[in-house]
Amino acid sequence: MVRFSELKVADLRRELDERGADSSGLKAVLQGRLRQIMIEEGEDPDTFEFESPEFEWTKKLEAKIEASSKQIEASTKQLESA
């Protein structure tokens, strides 16, 4: 999870695009635009936690590792019982 102040330009643009807002401009302009939209939507930009692409990637990787671990565990049990 990422705080508003930690958002990169790409993150700001993605958030603005998702809200149907103009995503052009410098970082300070993007921050101001997103902050205003969030306030209008009743969200507090200073406490809201954004999901970053890295976070999503990490969740997918963890799920794959978990699935692989279960598969290895099942194979090991099968070999032990043979």
DSSP file (Angstrom, degrees, kcal/mol; ACC not computed):
  #  RESIDUE AA STRUCTURE BP1 BP2  ACC     N-H-->O    O-->H-N    N-H-->O    O-->H-N    TCO  KAPPA ALPHA  PHI   PSI    X-CA   Y-CA   Z-CA
    1    1 A M              0   0    0      0, 0.0     2,-0.4     0, 0.0    50,-0.2   0.000 360.0 360.0 360.0 146.4    0.0    0.0    0.0
    2    2 A V  E     -A   50   0A   0     48,-3.1    48,-3.4     2,-0.0     2,-0.1  -0.961 360.0-132.3-127.8 139.3    1.2    3.5   -0.8
    3    3 A R  E >>  -A   49   0A   0     -2,-0.4     3,-1.3    46,-0.2     4,-0.5  -0.470  32.1-106.2 -83.7 160.9    0.3    6.8    0.7
    4    4 A F  G >4 S+     0   0    0     41,-0.7     3,-1.5    44,-0.5    42,-0.1   0.897 120.0  53.8 -53.1 -46.3   -0.6    9.9   -1.4
    5    5 A S  G 34 S+     0   0    0      1,-0.3    -1,-0.3    40,-0.1    41,-0.1   0.684 106.5  54.0 -66.6 -17.5    2.8   11.6   -0.8
    6    6 A E  G <4 S+     0   0    0     -3,-1.3    -1,-0.3     2,-0.0    -2,-0.2   0.491  79.6 119.9 -94.7  -5.2    4.6    8.5   -2.0
    7    7 A L    <<  -     0   0    0     -3,-1.5     2,-0.1    -4,-0.5    24,-0.0  -0.365  55.6-140.7 -65.4 136.5    2.8    8.3   -5.4
    8    8 A K     >  -     0   0    0     -2,-0.1     4,-2.7     1,-0.1     5,-0.2  -0.452  30.4 -99.4 -87.7 168.0    5.0    8.5   -8.5
    9    9 A V  H  > S+     0   0    0      1,-0.2     4,-2.7     2,-0.2     5,-0.2   0.904 125.6  52.3 -55.8 -43.8    3.9   10.4  -11.6
   10   10 A A  H  > S+     0   0    0      1,-0.2     4,-2.2     2,-0.2    -1,-0.2   0.891 110.5  48.3 -60.7 -39.2    2.9    7.2  -13.3
   11   11 A D  H  > S+     0   0    0      2,-0.2     4,-2.7     1,-0.2    -2,-0.2   0.916 110.9  50.3 -66.5 -43.4    0.7    6.3  -10.2
   12   12 A L  H  X S+     0   0    0     -4,-2.7     4,-2.5     1,-0.2    -2,-0.2   0.923 111.7  48.1 -60.4 -44.8   -0.9    9.8  -10.2
   13   13 A R  H  X S+     0   0    0     -4,-2.7     4,-2.8    -5,-0.2    -1,-0.2   0.908 111.4  50.3 -63.1 -41.9   -1.7    9.5  -13.9
   14   14 A R  H  X S+     0   0    0     -4,-2.2     4,-2.5    -5,-0.2    -2,-0.2   0.926 111.4  48.1 -62.4 -44.8   -3.1    6.0  -13.5
   15   15 A E  H  X S+     0   0    0     -4,-2.7     4,-1.1     2,-0.2    -2,-0.2   0.907 113.5  47.2 -62.5 -42.3   -5.3    7.2  -10.6
   16   16 A L  H  <>S+     0   0    0     -4,-2.5     5,-2.9     2,-0.2     3,-0.3   0.910 111.3  51.0 -66.8 -41.9   -6.5   10.2  -12.6
   17   17 A D  H ><5S+     0   0    0     -4,-2.8     3,-1.6     1,-0.2    -2,-0.2   0.917 107.4  53.5 -59.7 -43.6   -7.2    8.1  -15.6
   18   18 A E  H 3<5S+     0   0    0     -4,-2.5    -1,-0.2     1,-0.3    -2,-0.2   0.787 110.3  47.8 -62.7 -27.1   -9.3    5.7  -13.5
   19   19 A R  T 3<5S-     0   0    0     -4,-1.1    -1,-0.3    -3,-0.3    -2,-0.2   0.366 117.4-113.6 -94.9   4.0  -11.3    8.7  -12.3
   20   20 A G  T < 5S+     0   0    0     -3,-1.6     2,-0.2    -4,-0.2    -3,-0.2   0.767  71.8 134.9  72.4  26.1  -11.8   10.0  -15.8
   21   21 A A      < -     0   0    0     -5,-2.9    -1,-0.2    -6,-0.1     2,-0.2  -0.651  67.1 -82.8-106.8 162.7   -9.8   13.1  -15.1
   22   22 A D        -     0   0    0     -2,-0.2    -1,-0.1     1,-0.1    -5,-0.0  -0.430  38.0-171.1 -61.5 128.8   -7.0   14.9  -17.1
   23   23 A S        +     0   0    0     -2,-0.2     2,-0.3    -7,-0.1    -1,-0.1   0.076  46.9 107.8-113.9  22.9   -3.7   13.1  -16.5
   24   24 A S        +     0   0    0      5,-0.1     2,-0.2   -11,-0.0    -2,-0.0  -0.718  49.8  55.9-100.0 153.3   -1.4   15.6  -18.2
   25   25 A G  S    S-     0   0    0     -2,-0.3     2,-0.1     4,-0.1     0, 0.0  -0.600  84.3 -43.8 124.0 177.1    1.0   17.9  -16.4
   26   26 A L     >  -     0   0    0     -2,-0.2     4,-2.5     1,-0.1     3,-0.3  -0.294  61.3 -98.8 -77.2 165.9    3.8   18.0  -13.9
   27   27 A K  H  > S+     0   0    0      1,-0.2     4,-2.8     2,-0.2     5,-0.2   0.888 122.8  51.8 -54.7 -45.4    3.8   16.1  -10.7
   28   28 A A  H  > S+     0   0    0      1,-0.2     4,-2.2     2,-0.2    -1,-0.2   0.883 111.2  48.1 -61.9 -38.1    2.6   19.0   -8.5
   29   29 A V  H  > S+     0   0    0     -3,-0.3     4,-2.5     2,-0.2    -1,-0.2   0.917 112.4  48.7 -67.3 -43.7   -0.3   19.7  -10.9
   30   30 A L  H  X S+     0   0    0     -4,-2.5     4,-2.7     2,-0.2     5,-0.2   0.902 111.0  50.6 -63.0 -42.0   -1.3   16.0  -10.9
   31   31 A Q  H  X S+     0   0    0     -4,-2.8     4,-2.8    -5,-0.2    -1,-0.2   0.934 111.8  47.2 -61.6 -46.4   -1.1   15.9   -7.1
   32   32 A G  H  X S+     0   0    0     -4,-2.2     4,-2.3    -5,-0.2    -2,-0.2   0.909 113.2  48.4 -62.0 -42.8   -3.3   18.9   -6.8
   33   33 A R  H  X S+     0   0    0     -4,-2.5     4,-2.2     2,-0.2    -2,-0.2   0.928 114.6  44.4 -64.3 -46.7   -5.8   17.6   -9.3
   34   34 A L  H  X S+     0   0    0     -4,-2.7     4,-2.7     2,-0.2     5,-0.2   0.906 111.9  53.2 -66.7 -41.2   -6.0   14.2   -7.6
   35   35 A R  H  X S+     0   0    0     -4,-2.8     4,-2.3    -5,-0.2    -2,-0.2   0.935 110.5  47.4 -57.7 -47.4   -6.2   15.7   -4.2
   36   36 A Q  H  X S+     0   0    0     -4,-2.3     4,-2.4     1,-0.2    -1,-0.2   0.909 112.3  48.9 -62.5 -43.8   -9.2   17.9   -5.2
   37   37 A I  H  X S+     0   0    0     -4,-2.2     4,-1.8     1,-0.2    -1,-0.2   0.917 111.1  50.3 -62.7 -43.4  -11.0   15.0   -6.9
   38   38 A M  H  <>S+     0   0    0     -4,-2.7     5,-3.1     2,-0.2     4,-0.3   0.911 110.2  49.3 -63.1 -42.1  -10.6   12.8   -3.8
   39   39 A I  H ><5S+     0   0    0     -4,-2.3     3,-1.4     1,-0.2    -1,-0.2   0.919 110.2  51.2 -62.8 -43.1  -11.9   15.5   -1.5
   40   40 A E  H 3<5S+     0   0    0     -4,-2.4    -1,-0.2     1,-0.3    -2,-0.2   0.822 109.1  51.8 -62.8 -30.7  -14.9   16.0   -3.8
   41   41 A E  T 3<5S-     0   0    0     -4,-1.8    -1,-0.3    -5,-0.2    -2,-0.2   0.430 122.6-107.8 -85.1   0.3  -15.5   12.3   -3.6
   42   42 A G  T < 5S+     0   0    0     -3,-1.4     2,-0.3     1,-0.3    -3,-0.2   0.652  77.1 130.8  83.9  15.9  -15.4   12.3    0.2
   43   43 A E      < -     0   0    0     -5,-3.1    -1,-0.3    -6,-0.2    -2,-0.1  -0.780  56.8-131.4-101.9 147.4  -12.0   10.6    0.5
   44   44 A D    >>  -     0   0    0     -2,-0.3     4,-2.0     1,-0.1     3,-1.4  -0.862  12.2-160.7 -97.9 108.5   -9.1   11.9    2.6
   45   45 A P  T 34 S+     0   0    0      0, 0.0   -41,-0.7     0, 0.0    -1,-0.1   0.776  88.2  58.9 -59.8 -26.0   -5.9   11.9    0.4
   46   46 A D  T 34 S+     0   0    0      1,-0.2   -41,-0.1   -42,-0.1    -2,-0.0   0.693 117.9  28.1 -79.9 -17.7   -3.7   12.0    3.5
   47   47 A T  T <4 S+     0   0    0     -3,-1.4    -1,-0.2   -44,-0.1     2,-0.1   0.552  93.8 107.9-115.9 -13.3   -5.1    8.8    5.0
   48   48 A F     <  -     0   0    0     -4,-2.0     2,-0.6     1,-0.1   -44,-0.5  -0.419  59.4-144.9 -67.4 138.0   -6.1    6.9    1.9
   49   49 A E  E     -A    3   0A   0    -46,-0.1     2,-0.2    -2,-0.1   -46,-0.2  -0.935  12.5-154.2-110.1 119.9   -3.9    4.0    1.0
   50   50 A F  E     -A    2   0A   0    -48,-3.4   -48,-3.1    -2,-0.6     2,-0.5  -0.609  14.3-125.6 -90.3 147.6   -3.4    3.3   -2.7
   51   51 A E        -     0   0    0     -2,-0.2    -1,-0.0   -50,-0.2     3,-0.0  -0.823  27.5-152.1 -90.5 130.8   -2.5    0.0   -4.3
   52   52 A S     >  -     0   0    0     -2,-0.5     4,-2.0     1,-0.1     3,-0.4  -0.670  25.5-114.7 -99.6 157.5    0.6    0.2   -6.4
   53   53 A P  H  > S+     0   0    0      0, 0.0     4,-2.5     0, 0.0     5,-0.2   0.858 119.0  56.8 -57.0 -34.2    1.4   -2.0   -9.4
   54   54 A E  H  > S+     0   0    0      2,-0.2     4,-2.4     1,-0.2     5,-0.1   0.885 104.9  51.6 -64.0 -37.6    4.3   -3.4   -7.4
   55   55 A F  H  > S+     0   0    0     -3,-0.4     4,-2.3     2,-0.2    -1,-0.2   0.921 110.7  47.5 -64.5 -44.6    1.9   -4.4   -4.6
   56   56 A E  H  X S+     0   0    0     -4,-2.0     4,-2.2     2,-0.2    -2,-0.2   0.908 111.9  50.3 -62.3 -42.5   -0.3   -6.2   -7.1
   57   57 A W  H  X S+     0   0    0     -4,-2.5     4,-2.4     1,-0.2    -2,-0.2   0.906 109.9  50.8 -62.5 -42.4    2.7   -8.0   -8.6
   58   58 A T  H  X S+     0   0    0     -4,-2.4     4,-2.6     1,-0.2    -1,-0.2   0.905 108.6  51.4 -63.0 -42.7    3.8   -9.1   -5.2
   59   59 A K  H  X S+     0   0    0     -4,-2.3     4,-2.0     2,-0.2    -1,-0.2   0.910 111.3  47.8 -61.6 -42.1    0.4  -10.5   -4.4
   60   60 A K  H  X S+     0   0    0     -4,-2.2     4,-2.1     2,-0.2    -2,-0.2   0.908 112.2  49.5 -64.8 -41.9    0.4  -12.5   -7.6
   61   61 A L  H  X S+     0   0    0     -4,-2.4     4,-2.4     1,-0.2    -2,-0.2   0.912 109.8  50.8 -63.9 -43.1    3.9  -13.8   -7.0
   62   62 A E  H  X S+     0   0    0     -4,-2.6     4,-2.5     1,-0.2    -1,-0.2   0.889 109.1  51.8 -62.0 -39.3    3.0  -14.8   -3.4
   63   63 A A  H  X S+     0   0    0     -4,-2.0     4,-2.3     2,-0.2    -1,-0.2   0.900 110.2  48.6 -64.4 -40.5    0.0  -16.7   -4.7
   64   64 A K  H  X S+     0   0    0     -4,-2.1     4,-2.4     2,-0.2    -2,-0.2   0.902 111.5  49.5 -66.0 -40.7    2.1  -18.6   -7.3
   65   65 A I  H  X S+     0   0    0     -4,-2.4     4,-2.5     2,-0.2    -2,-0.2   0.917 111.1  49.8 -63.7 -43.3    4.7  -19.5   -4.6
   66   66 A E  H  X S+     0   0    0     -4,-2.5     4,-2.2     2,-0.2    -2,-0.2   0.919 111.3  48.6 -61.7 -44.4    1.9  -20.7   -2.3
   67   67 A A  H  X S+     0   0    0     -4,-2.3     4,-2.1     1,-0.2    -1,-0.2   0.905 112.2  49.0 -63.3 -41.4    0.4  -22.9   -5.1
   68   68 A S  H  X S+     0   0    0     -4,-2.4     4,-2.5     2,-0.2    -2,-0.2   0.899 109.5  52.4 -64.5 -40.7    3.9  -24.3   -5.9
   69   69 A S  H  X S+     0   0    0     -4,-2.5     4,-2.5     1,-0.2    -2,-0.2   0.911 110.1  48.0 -62.0 -42.9    4.5  -25.1   -2.3
   70   70 A K  H  X S+     0   0    0     -4,-2.2     4,-2.4     2,-0.2    -1,-0.2   0.887 111.4  50.9 -65.2 -38.3    1.2  -27.0   -2.0
   71   71 A Q  H  X S+     0   0    0     -4,-2.1     4,-2.3     2,-0.2    -2,-0.2   0.910 111.5  47.2 -65.7 -42.1    2.0  -28.9   -5.2
   72   72 A I  H  X S+     0   0    0     -4,-2.5     4,-2.5     2,-0.2    -2,-0.2   0.910 111.7  51.3 -64.2 -42.4    5.5  -29.8   -3.9
   73   73 A E  H  X S+     0   0    0     -4,-2.5     4,-2.2     1,-0.2    -2,-0.2   0.914 111.0  47.5 -61.8 -44.0    4.0  -30.9   -0.5
   74   74 A A  H  X S+     0   0    0     -4,-2.4     4,-2.1     1,-0.2    -1,-0.2   0.899 112.7  49.1 -65.0 -41.0    1.4  -33.1   -2.3
   75   75 A S  H  X S+     0   0    0     -4,-2.3     4,-2.3     2,-0.2    -2,-0.2   0.893 110.0  51.7 -65.1 -39.8    4.0  -34.7   -4.5
   76   76 A T  H  X S+     0   0    0     -4,-2.5     4,-2.3     2,-0.2    -2,-0.2   0.922 110.4  47.7 -63.4 -45.1    6.2  -35.4   -1.5
   77   77 A K  H  X S+     0   0    0     -4,-2.2     4,-1.8     1,-0.2    -1,-0.2   0.893 111.1  51.9 -62.5 -39.8    3.4  -37.1    0.4
   78   78 A Q  H  X S+     0   0    0     -4,-2.1     4,-0.5     1,-0.2    -1,-0.2   0.904 111.3  46.5 -64.4 -41.2    2.6  -39.1   -2.7
   79   79 A L  H >< S+     0   0    0     -4,-2.3     3,-0.6     1,-0.2    -2,-0.2   0.878 110.8  52.8 -67.9 -38.1    6.2  -40.3   -3.0
   80   80 A E  H 3< S+     0   0    0     -4,-2.3    -1,-0.2     1,-0.2    -2,-0.2   0.837 109.5  48.7 -67.4 -32.6    6.4  -41.1    0.7
   81   81 A S  H 3<        0   0    0     -4,-1.8    -1,-0.2     1,-0.2    -2,-0.2   0.555 360.0 360.0 -85.3  -6.7    3.3  -43.3    0.6
   82   82 A A    <<        0   0    0     -3,-0.6    -1,-0.2    -4,-0.5    -2,-0.2   0.464 360.0 360.0 -85.1 360.0    4.5  -45.2   -2.5
